[in-house]
Every structure is written in C-alpha cells, then in structure tokens.
C-alpha cells in the first residue's frame, strides 16, 4: 500500500530526489564492482 503524500508535497519531492540519488550511487557501485545494476534488488527497510 503506497503512502499518500499529497498533504506533504515538499516531502514527496525530497523523497523522490533522495531515491534518485541513491539509485545513482547504487549504479556507480555496481559498475565499480563489475556488476550489472539490474541484478541488484533494492529492498526498503523500516
């Protein structure tokens, strides 16, 4: 179930940018390790 962030537009933008930055770091790390980023699964932890 997705969270409704419509009441917090700044937070939604912040999370969107943070996720994009994390995916970029993940891609760079995968490349440095000689791995295919498509083989790596990102799992959320709460």
Secondary structure, 3 states (H helix, E strand, C coil): CCCCCCCCHHHHHHHHHHHHHHHHHHHHHHHHCCCCHHHCCCCCCC
